[in-house]
Amino acid sequence: MKESKGDRAFTIFNYIFLAIVAVVVLYPLIFVLSASLSNPEYVISGDLWLWPKEFTVEAYEKVFQNPDIINGFINTLKYTFFGTLLNIVMTICAAYPLSRRHLKGKGFIMAFMVFTMFFSGGLIPTYLLIRDLGMINTFWVMIIPNAVAVWNIIIMRTFFQSIPYELEESAMIDGAGNFRILWSIVLPLSLPVMAVMVLFYAVGHWNSYFQALIYLQDQDKFPLQLILRQILIQGQADDMIKATSESFLAQKLSVEGLKYAVLIVANLPMLMLYPFLQRYFVKGVMIGSLKG
């Protein structure tokens, strides 16, 4: 089919627009990477634009020699893994029954759950509840309070409802129950939405710091994001101190390089996760699953 002039102009406009968006998104990432590999003097003076100047990996050496950063990284991995695992299990356990046709009262249950999306008890009542449950300054305070998200339940329930009911009927004829249907039919056909849920929950846990700031007291339990916050606050505090000694300048340069290196280390795992889950966003696994 021959393209018209309007179609070609629209295609060219799309390429230009997407190229601008790509530059806007990629430049901050490239700048942070270059800053982490450059002499901090160029970063502070503003001479760094895109490529590293006076290439050095000293900042990364300090990152991996800092026990607080390593411990925070390990804590974040634990919170993300176990938190995401609990999130997925809870979301499936809530979404699957709500997607069944024969469940009585599911409309009321959904309305009750949606109500919690708009109204909550607030920070102070929530803190008092967490305290009374004995979860302050524990591993579970980073996992249980956010065990499930109503919006993700709605997304997964909608996907479950889109699965052809004839597949479930054929399984029922063969004697399969609800658990067998969920495990053998629904979940294998729901890999795309489960991948999306894993990504949503994992990114949320990985970037979470406010919850740790409120509920955690021991630094050995702090996640990486809270350690990064302390480094940034330290850098801002150094800017407020008027000093000209060489030790102060050396400390400021060290903190500046460490800040960008920790940013790279903190975001690299999530950036590596996207390529493995991207195919589930563009390709479904239900093609050919139902033959009429």
LOFITOR-417643 format. One line per field, with one value per residue: residue number from 0; chain; x, y, z of N, C-alpha, C in turn. Coordinates in pm, whole numbers. Layout:
residues N
nr <- (NUM|...)
kette <- (A|...)
n_c1 <- (X|...)
n_c2 <- (Y|...)
n_c3 <- (Z|...)
ca_c1 <- (X|...)
ca_c2 <- (Y|...)
ca_c3 <- (Z|...)
c_c1 <- (X|...)
c_c2 <- (Y|...)
c_c3 <- (Z|...)
This chain:
residues 292
nr <- (0|1|2|3|4|5|6|7|8|9|10|11|12|13|14|15|16|17|18|19|20|21|22|23|24|25|26|27|28|29|30|31|32|33|34|35|36|37|38|39|40|41|42|43|44|45|46|47|48|49|50|51|52|53|54|55|56|57|58|59|60|61|62|63|64|65|66|67|68|69|70|71|72|73|74|75|76|77|78|79|80|81|82|83|84|85|86|87|88|89|90|91|92|93|94|95|96|97|98|99|100|101|102|103|104|105|106|107|108|109|110|111|112|113|114|115|116|117|118|119|120|121|122|123|124|125|126|127|128|129|130|131|132|133|134|135|136|137|138|139|140|141|142|143|144|145|146|147|148|149|150|151|152|153|154|155|156|157|158|159|160|161|162|163|164|165|166|167|168|169|170|171|172|173|174|175|176|177|178|179|180|181|182|183|184|185|186|187|188|189|190|191|192|193|194|195|196|197|198|199|200|201|202|203|204|205|206|207|208|209|210|211|212|213|214|215|216|217|218|219|220|221|222|223|224|225|226|227|228|229|230|231|232|233|234|235|236|237|238|239|240|241|242|243|244|245|246|247|248|249|250|251|252|253|254|255|256|257|258|259|260|261|262|263|264|265|266|267|268|269|270|271|272|273|274|275|276|277|278|279|280|281|282|283|284|285|286|287|288|289|290|291)
kette <- (A|A|A|A|A|A|A|A|A|A|A|A|A|A|A|A|A|A|A|A|A|A|A|A|A|A|A|A|A|A|A|A|A|A|A|A|A|A|A|A|A|A|A|A|A|A|A|A|A|A|A|A|A|A|A|A|A|A|A|A|A|A|A|A|A|A|A|A|A|A|A|A|A|A|A|A|A|A|A|A|A|A|A|A|A|A|A|A|A|A|A|A|A|A|A|A|A|A|A|A|A|A|A|A|A|A|A|A|A|A|A|A|A|A|A|A|A|A|A|A|A|A|A|A|A|A|A|A|A|A|A|A|A|A|A|A|A|A|A|A|A|A|A|A|A|A|A|A|A|A|A|A|A|A|A|A|A|A|A|A|A|A|A|A|A|A|A|A|A|A|A|A|A|A|A|A|A|A|A|A|A|A|A|A|A|A|A|A|A|A|A|A|A|A|A|A|A|A|A|A|A|A|A|A|A|A|A|A|A|A|A|A|A|A|A|A|A|A|A|A|A|A|A|A|A|A|A|A|A|A|A|A|A|A|A|A|A|A|A|A|A|A|A|A|A|A|A|A|A|A|A|A|A|A|A|A|A|A|A|A|A|A|A|A|A|A|A|A|A|A|A|A|A|A|A|A|A|A|A|A|A|A|A|A|A|A|A|A|A|A|A|A)
n_c1 <- (85|62|202|52|119|50|61|337|442|335|464|734|718|657|896|1079|971|983|1258|1339|1218|1360|1620|1577|1515|1739|1965|1992|2052|2289|2450|2468|2603|2843|2933|2984|3209|3401|3642|3560|3594|3535|3264|3157|3238|3089|3180|3148|2976|2880|3055|3286|3540|3880|3896|3798|3760|3737|3528|3348|3503|3507|3238|3198|3362|3247|3085|2823|2681|2699|2564|2315|2242|2216|2006|1803|1773|1669|1426|1299|1281|1139|921|802|740|547|358|275|161|-49|-195|-280|-433|-643|-741|-817|-1049|-1230|-1265|-1426|-1734|-1937|-1905|-2055|-2156|-1935|-1935|-1987|-1758|-1557|-1627|-1582|-1307|-1215|-1287|-1088|-886|-929|-968|-800|-650|-454|-125|-43|-237|-181|88|60|-86|98|293|157|126|375|576|758|1077|1152|1210|973|817|870|753|491|291|247|141|-35|-181|-464|-522|-362|-480|-724|-637|-523|-747|-915|-767|-775|-1046|-1059|-970|-1069|-1372|-1438|-1210|-1183|-1421|-1381|-1178|-1313|-1490|-1317|-1272|-1127|-1058|-1097|-840|-673|-741|-660|-381|-295|-409|-500|-283|-52|-141|-138|105|201|62|140|412|414|303|503|710|600|560|821|979|856|920|1199|1258|1158|1176|1064|898|1088|1222|1037|970|1197|1480|1739|2048|2161|1949|1861|1744|1895|1818|1769|2021|2140|1996|2099|2360|2317|2203|2419|2594|2453|2460|2733|2763|2652|2830|3083|3396|3745|3952|4187|4115|3840|3763|3854|3689|3442|3467|3493|3241|3080|3154|3093|2819|2705|2799|2670|2409|2409|2466|2242|2030|2088|2014|1730|1719|1836|1643|1429|1476|1436|1170|1038|942|702|532|469|394|156|66|-153|-217|-343|-421|-685|-888|-1128)
n_c2 <- (-119|213|495|800|1156|1278|1061|1001|1239|1233|1005|1089|1301|1155|1006|1214|1328|1110|1074|1309|1271|1043|1150|1334|1159|988|1152|1250|1001|923|1137|1107|862|935|1129|972|841|1029|1284|1436|1714|1832|1785|1935|2192|2225|2170|1932|1767|1554|1329|1130|1292|1281|994|771|517|544|626|410|215|309|283|2|-57|51|-40|21|85|-157|-328|-200|-243|-523|-551|-420|-591|-816|-711|-646|-893|-1078|-918|-868|-1130|-1196|-1002|-1081|-1334|-1266|-1091|-1258|-1442|-1278|-1170|-1385|-1527|-1308|-1282|-1489|-1613|-1722|-1632|-1507|-1185|-1046|-797|-621|-673|-579|-309|-237|-275|-92|140|175|280|547|649|653|561|739|871|877|712|474|431|390|154|-22|-16|-130|-384|-478|-451|-251|-143|-389|-663|-732|-505|-377|-531|-649|-434|-326|-534|-585|-431|-252|-152|-307|-553|-514|-487|-743|-906|-827|-920|-1197|-1239|-1211|-1444|-1716|-1870|-2121|-2279|-2328|-2461|-2699|-2808|-2846|-3043|-3254|-3298|-3116|-2894|-2566|-2484|-2643|-2553|-2288|-2320|-2478|-2376|-2099|-1944|-2015|-1895|-1636|-1512|-1269|-1054|-1114|-1072|-796|-720|-813|-642|-387|-411|-481|-259|-68|-160|-152|120|227|431|598|455|301|510|597|373|217|189|97|120|-94|-221|-58|22|49|288|461|487|618|855|961|1012|1212|1412|1462|1572|1809|1932|1979|2173|2392|2458|2684|2656|2631|2458|2203|1942|1957|2022|1794|1601|1688|1651|1375|1292|1391|1240|985|1001|997|751|573|617|498|230|178|191|19|-265|-261|-153|-360|-551|-485|-559|-838|-868|-730|-853|-965|-757|-697|-923|-1175|-1489|-1630|-1680|-1904|-2075|-2141|-2323|-2305)
n_c3 <- (0|-92|67|166|135|373|552|542|642|898|998|993|1175|1407|1442|1490|1721|1902|1907|2036|2285|2366|2392|2599|2807|2821|2858|3137|3259|3131|3204|3486|3495|3367|3548|3770|3689|3655|3743|4047|4065|3820|3806|4019|3942|3715|3461|3338|3082|2906|2837|3033|3232|3299|3361|3616|3863|4126|4292|4278|4396|4658|4715|4722|4928|5144|5429|5514|5281|5137|5315|5317|5050|5045|5230|5088|4870|5004|5111|4873|4734|4908|4971|4718|4647|4844|4775|4515|4566|4744|4581|4370|4518|4594|4354|4188|4307|4293|4025|3948|3822|3979|4238|4521|4628|4538|4424|4638|4789|4618|4606|4871|4884|4693|4819|5009|4855|4834|5086|5394|5712|5786|5869|6145|6293|6154|6220|6497|6492|6369|6566|6787|6690|6716|6522|6482|6383|6272|6042|5914|5900|5671|5484|5537|5585|5328|5176|4969|4682|4594|4341|4173|4217|4089|3823|3776|3825|3616|3399|3448|3406|3135|3027|2831|2918|2838|2853|3125|3173|3031|3183|3425|3349|3326|3589|3741|4012|4168|4260|4105|3849|3869|3904|3685|3453|3460|3574|3405|3166|3238|3252|3128|3267|3525|3510|3474|3720|3894|3820|3885|4166|4252|4177|4336|4597|4582|4552|4782|5066|5256|5429|5565|5685|5872|6032|6092|6304|6365|6203|6070|5954|5757|5426|5096|4971|5182|5290|5076|5087|5324|5243|5050|5211|5375|5188|5126|5375|5398|5204|5329|5521|5575|5476|5413|5425|5323|5389|5418|5154|5022|5139|5049|4773|4771|4870|4667|4437|4536|4566|4304|4216|4389|4309|4055|4124|4279|4101|3895|3919|3876|3620|3482|3510|3346|3063|3070|3129|2937|2705|2780|2785|2525|2395|2407|2566|2509|2253|2029|2231|2257|2056|1814)
ca_c1 <- (0|141|174|22|208|12|114|481|468|304|572|853|693|669|1038|1143|920|1038|1400|1351|1185|1472|1731|1540|1519|1871|2071|2021|2116|2428|2523|2499|2707|2968|2976|3038|3338|3484|3698|3452|3618|3463|3121|3125|3257|2992|3246|3110|2853|2831|3155|3367|3666|3976|3826|3839|3659|3761|3399|3292|3583|3460|3105|3207|3438|3165|2999|2683|2621|2685|2457|2189|2211|2167|1873|1707|1747|1580|1294|1238|1248|1033|804|739|682|422|265|219|74|-170|-273|-344|-536|-757|-794|-879|-1190|-1313|-1288|-1518|-1873|-2030|-1876|-2160|-2113|-1807|-1952|-1968|-1618|-1479|-1657|-1514|-1163|-1192|-1304|-959|-798|-957|-971|-712|-647|-355|8|-32|-305|-107|207|17|-122|222|359|83|149|511|658|852|1219|1167|1213|838|751|894|689|349|196|217|136|-117|-230|-598|-521|-306|-583|-821|-573|-511|-881|-963|-698|-830|-1179|-1046|-936|-1193|-1435|-1445|-1094|-1214|-1527|-1323|-1104|-1412|-1543|-1216|-1266|-1036|-1118|-1052|-695|-611|-764|-572|-240|-262|-465|-504|-150|32|-188|-134|244|223|17|221|540|389|286|636|784|541|588|965|1026|806|1001|1338|1269|1094|1263|986|854|1204|1252|939|955|1323|1567|1876|2105|2190|1827|1825|1761|1995|1767|1784|2164|2162|1941|2194|2474|2274|2189|2554|2647|2387|2511|2868|2751|2612|2943|3183|3529|3839|4062|4202|4041|3699|3746|3870|3569|3332|3487|3465|3097|3020|3172|3022|2676|2667|2827|2563|2291|2421|2454|2106|1932|2129|1934|1599|1741|1865|1521|1337|1486|1385|1024|981|870|567|449|436|349|78|86|-283|-238|-349|-458|-823|-916|-1270)
ca_c2 <- (0|336|594|935|1258|1297|949|1017|1351|1186|914|1170|1372|1058|977|1331|1342|1001|1100|1413|1206|955|1234|1389|1052|927|1244|1244|874|928|1235|1047|762|1007|1194|871|795|1146|1355|1518|1856|1876|1780|2050|2316|2232|2153|1802|1776|1422|1224|1140|1365|1218|868|709|431|559|635|275|144|352|227|-139|-67|108|-149|65|74|-300|-380|-145|-311|-657|-533|-386|-716|-899|-649|-653|-1032|-1134|-831|-894|-1265|-1186|-921|-1160|-1438|-1202|-1036|-1371|-1498|-1187|-1144|-1503|-1543|-1197|-1296|-1601|-1572|-1773|-1579|-1418|-1068|-993|-654|-553|-687|-488|-172|-218|-263|35|246|196|354|690|689|574|607|843|827|854|585|360|409|330|15|-97|-27|-226|-517|-516|-460|-140|-178|-530|-693|-746|-376|-338|-629|-676|-322|-305|-670|-592|-303|-274|-123|-423|-657|-485|-518|-888|-963|-801|-1013|-1331|-1244|-1216|-1580|-1782|-1956|-2257|-2354|-2371|-2561|-2827|-2861|-2892|-3171|-3355|-3316|-3020|-2797|-2428|-2473|-2704|-2462|-2171|-2356|-2541|-2306|-1953|-1885|-2021|-1799|-1501|-1470|-1126|-965|-1142|-1002|-655|-705|-827|-518|-279|-432|-480|-121|0|-200|-110|265|270|477|669|357|271|630|609|256|152|268|48|144|-220|-264|44|-14|128|421|543|517|721|979|1014|1067|1337|1510|1498|1664|1938|1993|2029|2298|2499|2489|2765|2613|2636|2367|2098|1823|1978|2012|1654|1530|1727|1582|1234|1275|1419|1123|872|1020|951|608|502|626|395|99|162|179|-81|-388|-241|-137|-493|-632|-450|-639|-974|-864|-649|-933|-993|-640|-684|-1050|-1259|-1634|-1693|-1704|-2047|-2157|-2183|-2355|-2319)
ca_c3 <- (0|-106|171|120|191|513|630|553|733|1033|1038|1021|1301|1515|1464|1552|1858|1983|1925|2139|2413|2401|2438|2730|2907|2831|2900|3282|3293|3083|3285|3616|3472|3340|3671|3861|3635|3630|3858|4104|4048|3700|3836|4104|3866|3605|3331|3281|3002|2864|2847|3155|3227|3390|3397|3741|3928|4270|4362|4289|4496|4788|4735|4759|5053|5251|5482|5524|5148|5107|5400|5266|4924|5080|5290|4983|4797|5086|5115|4740|4697|4991|4958|4589|4654|4920|4696|4405|4623|4796|4470|4302|4607|4597|4221|4127|4349|4248|3881|3924|3799|4079|4372|4567|4703|4493|4400|4766|4828|4535|4650|4999|4857|4622|4919|5075|4767|4846|5227|5479|5850|5806|5911|6289|6329|6096|6303|6624|6464|6348|6697|6869|6635|6748|6402|6472|6376|6238|5899|5860|5883|5532|5396|5562|5568|5186|5121|4848|4630|4538|4197|4106|4223|3983|3695|3762|3815|3480|3309|3471|3345|2989|2986|2785|3019|2786|2902|3261|3165|2988|3298|3522|3300|3357|3733|3806|4103|4152|4276|3987|3736|3888|3889|3557|3337|3471|3594|3284|3067|3296|3269|3099|3375|3643|3490|3501|3864|3955|3794|3965|4309|4277|4169|4455|4713|4563|4568|4906|5175|5358|5527|5648|5763|5980|6118|6126|6393|6357|6071|6002|5885|5658|5285|5023|4942|5302|5296|4974|5140|5422|5169|4990|5319|5418|5089|5143|5497|5370|5127|5419|5608|5507|5515|5302|5450|5222|5432|5385|5009|4984|5182|4961|4646|4794|4881|4536|4353|4596|4545|4171|4206|4459|4223|3952|4189|4330|3992|3796|3920|3814|3476|3428|3518|3238|2939|3088|3140|2831|2605|2827|2761|2383|2337|2497|2552|2486|2110|1999|2345|2239|1916|1798)
c_c1 <- (89|101|145|121|177|65|265|516|441|413|699|837|707|816|1108|1100|979|1187|1423|1322|1300|1590|1701|1551|1662|1976|2096|2091|2263|2511|2562|2609|2841|3022|3038|3175|3436|3544|3591|3471|3541|3312|3080|3135|3159|3053|3208|2978|2799|2933|3238|3497|3757|3914|3885|3725|3675|3630|3338|3372|3538|3321|3115|3294|3358|3070|2852|2612|2600|2571|2321|2146|2154|2027|1768|1674|1650|1439|1223|1195|1129|905|730|673|550|317|197|123|-57|-258|-346|-457|-659|-823|-867|-1022|-1281|-1341|-1385|-1661|-1965|-2004|-1985|-2102|-1983|-1816|-1932|-1823|-1529|-1502|-1586|-1364|-1131|-1203|-1170|-860|-813|-950|-880|-710|-551|-227|13|-110|-235|17|169|-22|2|295|290|100|292|604|756|995|1239|1170|1073|769|770|819|537|258|159|207|56|-164|-362|-596|-465|-401|-684|-763|-567|-648|-936|-896|-751|-967|-1172|-1009|-1065|-1246|-1443|-1326|-1120|-1323|-1473|-1244|-1199|-1470|-1446|-1196|-1174|-1115|-1059|-900|-622|-626|-671|-428|-205|-309|-449|-365|-58|-10|-178|8|266|182|96|357|526|375|421|716|732|579|737|1021|979|887|1144|1355|1212|1198|1183|940|968|1239|1161|951|1087|1412|1713|1929|2137|2068|1788|1839|1858|1947|1781|1931|2198|2109|2037|2316|2438|2259|2325|2617|2585|2436|2651|2864|2718|2726|3047|3322|3617|3955|4066|4125|3893|3675|3760|3747|3452|3344|3455|3315|3030|3035|3095|2872|2632|2693|2718|2433|2293|2401|2310|2005|1966|2045|1797|1611|1770|1741|1429|1353|1428|1232|958|898|728|474|397|383|275|107|-47|-309|-236|-391|-601|-849|-1065|-1308)
c_c2 <- (125|437|729|1033|1283|1187|962|1130|1311|1094|991|1245|1278|1027|1093|1345|1234|1018|1205|1353|1118|1035|1289|1284|1002|1022|1242|1114|874|1025|1177|943|829|1073|1094|821|908|1197|1446|1668|1910|1876|1902|2181|2332|2215|2022|1815|1638|1311|1241|1218|1313|1091|807|625|437|562|497|191|181|296|84|-162|-14|1|-108|50|-72|-360|-329|-212|-451|-649|-504|-508|-805|-841|-663|-795|-1084|-1049|-856|-1032|-1263|-1107|-1004|-1266|-1377|-1147|-1146|-1427|-1407|-1173|-1264|-1524|-1432|-1203|-1409|-1553|-1609|-1719|-1478|-1304|-1008|-843|-573|-557|-590|-343|-140|-199|-132|153|279|271|505|739|595|634|721|789|792|729|462|329|343|184|-72|-118|-131|-369|-565|-526|-344|-192|-329|-546|-687|-612|-324|-428|-630|-555|-295|-439|-678|-451|-327|-252|-243|-543|-638|-521|-670|-955|-944|-894|-1154|-1345|-1254|-1355|-1654|-1882|-2101|-2343|-2409|-2477|-2697|-2891|-2914|-3027|-3285|-3373|-3220|-2926|-2659|-2415|-2532|-2614|-2341|-2206|-2402|-2463|-2154|-1892|-1899|-1923|-1654|-1452|-1322|-1034|-990|-1075|-854|-631|-717|-699|-404|-293|-422|-338|-42|-33|-146|40|316|313|542|574|319|389|641|495|192|247|225|63|14|-279|-167|-11|82|270|514|579|627|855|1042|1075|1201|1446|1555|1596|1802|2009|2049|2159|2416|2541|2567|2726|2610|2539|2258|1972|1836|1963|1867|1573|1562|1659|1434|1207|1295|1299|1002|881|965|801|526|507|519|256|73|137|69|-208|-373|-221|-271|-581|-608|-536|-779|-978|-792|-731|-965|-874|-637|-813|-1132|-1407|-1706|-1723|-1855|-2134|-2208|-2204|-2381|-2402)
c_c3 <- (0|0|107|181|338|603|649|648|878|1085|1074|1152|1420|1546|1533|1697|1950|2006|2033|2277|2459|2455|2578|2839|2928|2885|3050|3323|3252|3165|3421|3602|3448|3466|3769|3817|3611|3760|3917|4088|3927|3723|3917|4028|3751|3468|3264|3206|2967|2888|2974|3131|3338|3450|3523|3796|4079|4347|4381|4389|4637|4819|4787|4882|5171|5304|5491|5389|5111|5187|5354|5137|4951|5142|5185|4899|4873|5086|4980|4706|4777|4982|4829|4587|4730|4843|4588|4458|4672|4684|4394|4387|4614|4460|4163|4176|4297|4098|3848|3915|3914|4219|4411|4649|4656|4461|4527|4810|4748|4576|4781|4978|4787|4719|4987|4987|4785|4991|5307|5619|5874|5865|6059|6332|6274|6178|6436|6605|6446|6481|6784|6818|6658|6628|6386|6477|6355|6086|5838|5838|5740|5433|5412|5539|5422|5113|4992|4811|4558|4386|4118|4111|4111|3846|3674|3750|3674|3381|3325|3403|3193|2938|2947|2888|2972|2832|3042|3261|3126|3102|3405|3480|3331|3507|3807|3896|4081|4163|4156|3865|3746|3856|3748|3436|3350|3483|3472|3176|3115|3318|3234|3213|3502|3631|3518|3651|3937|3938|3879|4112|4338|4273|4292|4579|4701|4590|4700|5009|5288|5467|5621|5737|5884|6080|6163|6207|6384|6215|5997|5932|5773|5516|5217|4998|5062|5324|5195|5020|5241|5353|5107|5095|5368|5319|5099|5268|5477|5291|5217|5512|5529|5559|5391|5321|5342|5259|5400|5236|4962|5022|5090|4825|4659|4798|4746|4443|4404|4568|4409|4154|4274|4378|4115|4013|4234|4218|3892|3802|3854|3664|3410|3427|3399|3113|2951|3091|3023|2733|2649|2807|2617|2322|2440|2473|2528|2340|2083|2114|2334|2091|1902|1676)
